[in-house]
Amino acid sequence: MTEFNAKKVKDLVVQWIRDWFEENGPGCNAVLGVSGGKDSSVVAALCVEALGKDRVIGVTMPNGIQPDINDSFRLIQHLGIRSYNVNIGAAYEALMAEVKEQLGAQDTEVSSQTIINMLPRLRMTALYAVSQSQNGRVANTCNLSEDWVGYSTRYGDAAGDFAPLGGLTVQEVIAVGLELGLPHDLVVKTPSDGLCGKTDEDNLGFTYAVLDKYIRTGVCDDPATKALIDDKHRKNLFKLKPIPFFKYRD
């Protein structure tokens, strides 16, 4: 396996973004949710280098109060991009109350996964609302490691029009982020979905370093961890595929 060249890959992704916009949205803006974590920070910086800061729009979408919202604002200020702050708290509370009322009428409880996944789906709704009003194309900020084990919400953070990090592992995203000159603490920030109070690695049951090594080399030293990764990968492949449809032939 060759050593990862962060500068070369950064330049290739920047050119890929330019080419994609030239084909799919000449003159359009890149619109993305800014969480203050490494993925959205790196995608925002890549888009700025590819398109210029005047064509990149960051959207913060707290659910009421977001404890680390200052990280998002710091990234926006660092890059000098336009931004909007769309608080989804009231929409989330209203929708969740309606769902609970309707399910409760049938003696059905709202599942924990429903609660967790509703937030990213509402955020994507808000993101597309801003994008369509700003001549935009929505950037997906998921990376290869997350996609590999399905650590994303379908039609939530897994949605988007283009995915600059879809072919890069977590460790590679960090290397590109440092190459871009982003604030160090944002690039190496412990990843968390901000929904359940746990880190990504707590939820997954293994570290990204172990996962990334397995993705790139096929080597996983612990058989139990390998089996867990393989199981998650197999179960979540459907998230990466287009919606299957019935093909009618007369």
N, C-alpha and C positions, 0 to 999 in steps of 0.2 A: 504494500500500500504506500503510495507516494505521500510526501509531507504536504499538508494543506497550505496553500499559498493564499493568504487572506487578501492581499492586494489584487492579485490576479482575479480571484473570484469576485471581489467587490466590483472591479471594473467590468467584468462580464455581466453581472447582474444589472448594473447601471445601464449598460448598453441594451440588455434584454428589455428593461422597462421602457427605454426610449423607443425601441422597435415595436413593442406591444402597443404603445400609445399611438404611434404613427399609423398602425394598421387598424386599431380598434377605437380610437378616440383622438384624432388630431386636434390639438388645442384644448382638450379636456383637462380637468384638474384631477389629481389623485386625492381621494378622501379616505381617511382612516381614523379608527378609534384609537385614542392615545391613552393607554392605561398607566404609563410610567414604568412599565417593565421593558425588558430587553427587546422582545420581538417587535412591539409597536415602535419603539425608539429606533431600532435598526431600519425597519421598513420606511419610516418617515425620513430618516437621513438619506437612505438610498434614493428615495423619490425626489428629495431636494437636489441631490447631485445630478440626477437624471433629467429633471424637468425644470429646475429652478424653484426657489422658495415661493414665488408668486403663484405657482400652480399646485401647491400642496396645502391641504386643509386638514387640520387636526380637530377631532371632536372628542371632548371629554363627556362621559355619560355616567355620572355618579348615581347610585341608588340612595337618594337622601344625602347622607354624609359619607364620603369616601376618605378613610384615614390617610391614605398616601396620595391624595389628589395633588399635593404640591410637587410630587415627582413628575406628574403629567404636565403641569404648568411650567416646570423648569425645563423640560424637554422642548416644549413649544417655544419658550423664550430663547433657548440655546440655538434653535434652528431658524428662528425668526419667521415662523409660518403663521398664516391666519388660523383662527380657531373659533370654535363655538362650544359652549357648555350647555348640554341638554340634560337636565336632571330627570331621570326616569322614575324617581321614587313614587310620585303620585299615580302614574300609569301602572306601575307594578302592583301597588297596594289595591287599586281599584280592580284590576284584572284578577288578581289572586283571590280577592274577596268574592267576586262573581263565580269563579271556578269552584271555590270551596262551598259556596252556597248551593250550587247546582249539583255537585257531587254528593254533598251531604244529604240532599233530598233523596238520594238513592242509597244512603248508608254506605257511601264510598269515601275513603279518605284520600287527600292529595298526597301523592308519594313524595319522598325526599328528592328523587331525581326530577320530578316535575318542578319543584321549588327551585332547585339549582339551575335547571335549564331554561326556565322562563326569562331570567335576567339577560343572558346573552342573546336570546331571540328578540327581546324588546330592544336591546341595544342595536342589533342589526337593523331593526325597523327604523330606529331613529337615524342611524347612519345613512341608510338609503334615502330617507326623507331629505336630509341635508344634501346628499350627493345629487339627487335628481333636481334640486333647486339651485345647484351651483355648477351645472354642467360637468358633473363628476363621474369618476369611475372608482368603485370601492376596492380598496386594497385588503386582501386577506392577509392576516399576520401570523398564521399558523406555520410552524416549522416541520421538517420531515420527522423528527422524533415524536412530536405530538401526533402527527397524522398516522405514524406507524402503528401506534397502539390505541388510536381512536380517542385521544385525550382532547376532545373538542365537542362542541354542541352542534349537531346538524341543524342547518338553517340559522345558527347563531354565529359564533366566532368562526365556524368552519365555512361560512359563506363568503362571497366576494367575487370580484370580476377578474382579478389577477393576483398571483401569489408569489412574490419575490423570494420568500424563504422556504417554499415548498420542497425544494431539493436539498436543503441544508440541515444538518443536525444541530442540536443545541450548542455543542462545543464549537461548531463552525460558525454559527450565528454570533457567538460571543467574540470570536476572532475577527469577524468582519466588523462588528460594532466597535472594537478597539481600533481597528484600522481606520474607521470613519472619524475617529477622534471624539466620540461621544463621552459624556461624563462616565467615569469608570464605575461608579456605584450603580448607575442605571443599567449598565451592560451586564454586570455580574450579580444583579439583584436576585435574591432567592425567588424562584418562580412560584406563584400561587394564583389560583383562579379567583381569589377574592370573594368567594361565595360560601365556602364551608369552613373556613378558619384553618385549613391545613395547607401544607405546601404541595406542589405537584408530586414530588417524590414520595411524600407520605401517602398520598392517594394511590399512586401507582404501585408501590411496594418494591421499588428498585430505583437506583439513581439514574440520572440522564447519562452520566459517564459510562455506566455499564451498558445502557441501552444503545448509546451512540457507537460504542465499540462493537457491539453485536451487529448493528446495522451495517457498518462499514467493513467489518472483517469476518462476520459469521461466527465469531468466538464469544462464548459466554461461559465463564469458569464454573458457575453454579448451575447444576442441572435443573433445580427447582425454579430458579429465576428465568432460565431459558424457556422452560415450559410455560411459565406465566406470561412472558413476552409473546411467545408464539400463539398462545390462546387469545390474548387481547388482539393481536394482529389479525388473526383469522376471523374473530367475531366482529371486528370493526371495519373490515374491508369494504363493506357496503357503503360506508360514509364517503368513500373516495370515488365511487362510481356514479355515472349518470343515472337518473331515475329510470328503472326498467319499464318498458312499455310494450303492450301487445302489438305485434306487427301483423297487420291484416294484409293478406294477399288474395285477390279475387281469383 
